[in-house]
Amino acid sequence: MSGFSTIVHLDADAFFVSCEQARDPRLRGKKCAVGGRERGIISSASYEARACGVYTPMPTAKARQVCPDLILIPHTSGLYGTMSRRMFDLCETLTPLVQRNSIDEGYLDLSPCGFGSPEELEARVRKLQRELWDTLELPVSIGIASNKLVAQIASKLRKPRGFVVVPAGTEAEFLAPLPVGKLPGVGPRSEAMLARLGIARVRDLLERSESELRAAFGEGWRSMLACARGMDGGRVEVEREDARSYSQQETFSRNISDFSEIVRIVKRMIDELMGKIREDRKQVRTLTVKVRYPDFSQASHGRSLDAGTDLEAPFYPWVEELLREAWSLPKPLRLVSVRFSNVEDASAQLEMFDEENEKRRRLAQVLDGLNRSGGQTVVRHGHQLARKPGKV
């Protein structure tokens, strides 16, 4: 199978908004976004809203200014995690080698599938793209290449519902005309700095001498040059999260420095993961929060309970503390992730004599069921539980 490209990068289009539109089709074609109604930021915006200047993570107040008729949708607890799992479950019907990179994107390695030609492989991936829409009503963009780096860049070029194939051996040719900002690790500030040096396209970077590259990128010049050539030896890494840990991450299209907003994002991810933990009849003891900065450096901090639980409440009070210990404020963040570990079967730590926790568990399971059904949706706000406003 080395004769043609077999790595697929799948990237859901406007994932949170698309999940809400699948739940309520009346939102389709509308200027809508998922985010906080007052303070906070936009987590996901429809392409109609983006055309009006709404982006993530734009402050909600500014989004309302640039798009006065914006339909703002609060986060639906449990919905996004459920849709993500169903999306990747469908991917695993095509190949067992699926890397769930984040809640809305991942990699597939099709080399074990025995496709006899690039055309056969492409047809099957197009079928998967259609199945994701027909089954889940989720629009996704696809990139196919010989490695993860190029496949990821390809998937983001023609959103929404893009489908870009880079034949093996044409990686450098494919990347050369693209803006240098399409390369991983080159953010808006770096792109502006490179433009001042006359490096606007990837091909410009390839034409520079070693000394010029070293001056621009420091010790990372070799890896940046390899990137520009479309070289990447990374393998699709399959990890069964339910066996060892449960994790979720969110990468921001623009860096965030608002502490309160990051707290809300982390708590939402805790809600998403706990629904899966209860569904798997597991309990967890350790919560780890990781942050990543625009320069790709990162830090993390965790804490553990004395006994396992499948409830959100014991972990909520730790969120601000863990973030403050991991995050070197006021540096902005590119990514935040949550990981639950020290997983055990729920039967190992039954809280039979804790009536209050048992009540909370039964209520949480009811809410999980409502959220999975796609009907009346209930969202959690910290320790509070609130019914979500009616559909738009």
C-alpha positions, 0 to 999 in steps of 0.5 A: 500500500506504499504506492499511494496515500492512505492517511485520512484526516477527518475534521468536522465542520463547525462541530458544536454548531453542526451538532445543534443543527442536527438536533434542531434542523431549523437552525440550518442556514442561519447565522448562529453560534454556540457560546455564552450569552453574556460574558464569554466567547464564541465556541463555534460559529456557522459559516453564515455567521462567519461570513458576517465576521463572527469567529472563535473565540470572539467575545460574545458581546462583540459577536452580537455587534458584528452580527446583530441577528446572530442566534446564540445557542448555549452549550448542550451538555452531553451532546457533543461528546455523544456525537463525537463518539458516534462519529468515530465509531462510524470511522472504525467501521472502515478501519480499526486504525483511528486516532481520536485526536480531539472531539471533532477531528482525527486520523484514519490509517487505511493501509490495512484495508486492502484497497487496490487503487487510489480510486477505490480508496477515495470512493470508500472515503467519500462514502464514509463522508456521506454516511456521516451526514446521512446517519448523524447529519454531521458535515465533515471535511476530508484530507487524504495524503501519505502522512498526517501533516499533509492530510491535516492541512489538506482537510482544512483547505476547502471547508465546509464539506471539503475533500482534498486528495494529495497523491503520494510524492506530490507533498512538496508541490502541494504545499509550495503555493500555500500561505506559510500560515497553513503550516502547523506552528505558524500563527498570525504573529509568526506569519506577519513576522515572516511576511516582513522577511519576504516569506509569504508562501511555503515556497518562499521558505524553501528558497531560503538559506540555512542561516536565514532559516536559523535566524527566523526559526532558531533551533526549530529551523530543521523541523520547519523545513521538513514541514514545508517539504511535507515530511512527517513520520508520525504514525496514527496512534490508536488508544482505547481511552475507556481502558486507561483514561478518558480525555478531551481537548479543545484547540482554539482558532485564536488564542484565549487569555480569559481565565473565566472562559477557560474555566467554563470550557474545562467544566463543560469538558468534565460534563462531557467525559462524565457522561461517557464514564457513567455509560461505561460503568466506570469510576475515576479518581484523578483529574489532570488539566493541561494547557498549551501555549502558542509556541507549543510549550505546555504544562499540566497539573492534576489531583486525585480523590481518595476513592473513585467516583462517576460524578462531576461535583467532586471535581468542579472545585478543583478546576480553578486551582489546577488551571492556576497551577498549570497556567502561567498567566497572563500568557494566552492559551492555544489549547486546553485539555482534561484527562481522567485517569485511575479508572476502575469498574463502578462496582468496585467502589459502590457508595451504597451507604451514601444516600446523597451521592446515590441520588445525584447519580440517579439524577445524572443518569436521567440527564445523560439519557435525555441528552443522548435522546436528542429530545428535551436537553438539560445542561449543567452549570457547575453544581447547578442543574438547569433546563435548557431554554426551548429550541430556536 
